[in-house]
Amino acid sequence: MIRSFLILFSILLVFGNFISVFGSVQNFSTDKLTYYDGDTLKISGIVNYDPTIPSVILQIITPGGTGLAGIGTALPKSDGSFSSTFHVGGPTWSDDGTYTIKVSYGGNTEKTFSYQKSSVNSKNNVPTDADNSNELFTENPKMRIPGFPSLDISPQYYIDRYNTEPIYKSWFDSQFPNYAIQDVVGYNQHTSKIFLL
């Protein structure tokens, strides 16, 4: 009897330790409740850090629940904190309404926010940056998403992901609809020419 109890107790200890290191999402939040074309959506949160799970997956799901307005990843710090930003607007943001953010890290947590395509803030009738978004980013598309692309990562890394990962390609095309991946990451073989006199 005591032997059976000790075996059961040992199994529970091992199983309990296994569960305690398994990652999960504690909580996350956005910086606003309503977004308009041209806004930057900031997501920050906390996960139960698990070194075997390399990144937090972030998905923004359209009002009908059948499409993705955006997808990305965030690297959690050892304290479990993470953050990420998304550019709001573009071809994948076609409907006004309630969008869902799904955060996955060992488990899933969801929250919603409101999106309106209108470029006029209904509270004070002030135009948003969406009216000038094409002018702002025509010369330097890298300015559209702060921190993307990272100067610490080779442009070829982003190009390879674009060519091999359909979800990443879809996200990139939604964020930079008028640009090639090579232009945004600063590596365009067609424009890199050496002229000899």
N, C-alpha and C positions, 0 to 999 in steps of 0.2 A: 504494500500500500504506500509506504513512504517512498519506495523506489519509483513507483508510478507518478507520485506527486512531484518528485524531483525532476523526472524526465519532462513532464508537462510544464513545470515551472521554467526549465531551461529552454524549451521550445518557445514559450511566451516571451522570454527575455530576448532571444535571437530575433523573433518576429517583431517585437516591439522596437528593437534597435533598427531594424530594416525600415519600418514605417517612419521613424523619426528623421531619417535622412532623405526621404522621398520628397521631391520638390512639389510645391503647390503655390497657388496665388493667394496671398493674404488679402490684398486690396489694391485698387488703383483708382485714379481719378483723372479728369480732364480739366484744363484751365478755364473752360467756359461751358455753358449749357447749350448755346446756339452758335452756329458758325455760318459764314457766308463765303461765296467764291473769293479766293485769294487769301483767306485766313490761314494761319498756321495752327493746327490742332496739336496741343501738347498733352502727352499721356505720361503720368508718373505713377509708380506704385511700389509695392513690396511683395517679394516672394519668399517662401521658405527655401533658402539657398541649398542647392544640391550640385556639387561639382561635376556630377556625371551628366547634367543637363546643360548644354552649352549656351542656350539662349532662350529668351522669352519670345513667343510668337504672337504678333499683334495682327488682327484682322478687322477691317471695317466692312460691315455687311450692309448692303443696300436695304431700303425700306421693305421691299418685297421678300427679302430673305433669300433671294436666289442668286445674287451677284456680289462681287467684291468691289468696293470703291477703293480700297487700298490694302496692302499687306506689307509687313515689315518685321524686323526682329530687333531685340535690344539685349545687350549683354548685362546680366545682373551682376552687381558688385557682391563681394563676399558678405556684406551685411544684408543682402537681399534687395536692395533698392535698384530700381531701373527707371529709365525715361526714354522717350522717343518722340519724334515730331512727324507730322504728315502735312503735306500741302493739300488744302481743301479746294476742290473744284477740278474741272476737266471732264473728259468724256465718260468716265465711270461714275461721276456724281450727277447723274441726269435727272433725278427726282428730288423734289422737296419732300421733307418728312423726317421720320425718326430712323436714324441709323444706329446700328448696334456695334459696339466694340467688343470683340472676343479676345481675351488674353489667355494664352495657353502656356503652362509651365508645369508639367506633370499632371495637371488638372486644368479645368477651364473656369473662367469667371467672365460674366458679361454685364455691360452697362450700356445705356443709350444716351444719345444726344440728338439735338434738332439741327437740321441743315436747311437753309433757304438759299436758293440761287440768286435772289435779288441782290443787287449791289448797293441798295439804299438801306441804311439802318432805319427800321421803322420807328425807333424811339425819337431820333433827332434829325432824320432826313439828311444824314451826312453820308456822302459816297464813300465806299470802302476802297481799298487798294485794288480791288478787282477791275475797276474801270481803267487803270493804268498798268495792269499786270503784263501786257504784251510789251509795253515800252520799257518797263523795269528790267525785264529779263531777256530782251532781244540780244543784247551784246554779251551777256554773261549768264547762261542758263544755270550755272552752278549755284547762283545766289538763291534759287528757288527754295531749297531745303537746307537750312543751317546744318553744317557739319557733313554734308554729302556733296561730293565724295570726300572722304577723309584724305588728308595729305599724307597720312602715315601708311596708306595702302596703295599698292601698285594699280594703275589704271587697268592693267591686264586682268586683275582679279575681278573687277566689275564687268569687264567685257566677257570673260569666261562664264560668269554667273548668268549674264544676260543670254548667252547663247546656249546654255545647258539647263537652265531652270525656268520652266514655263511660268511659274507663279511670280518669280522675280521679274521676268520680262513683262508680264502683265502690269505689275506694280510700277515698273520704270516707265512704261508707255503711258500709264495714267497720270504720272507726275510730270513727265516731259513729253507731251504729245507732239511737239514740233521739232524735236531734236533727236539726233542719233546718239547712241550710247558713247561712241568715241568722242563726240563733241563735248558732252557733259563732263566726262571724266578727264578731259584734256589730252586725249591721245587720238588724233585723226591722221592716219597715214597719208591721206590724200592732200592734206594741207601742210605736211611736213616735208618740204622740198629744200634742197640745197642748190643754190645758184652759184656757178663759178664764172668769174669775169675773165 
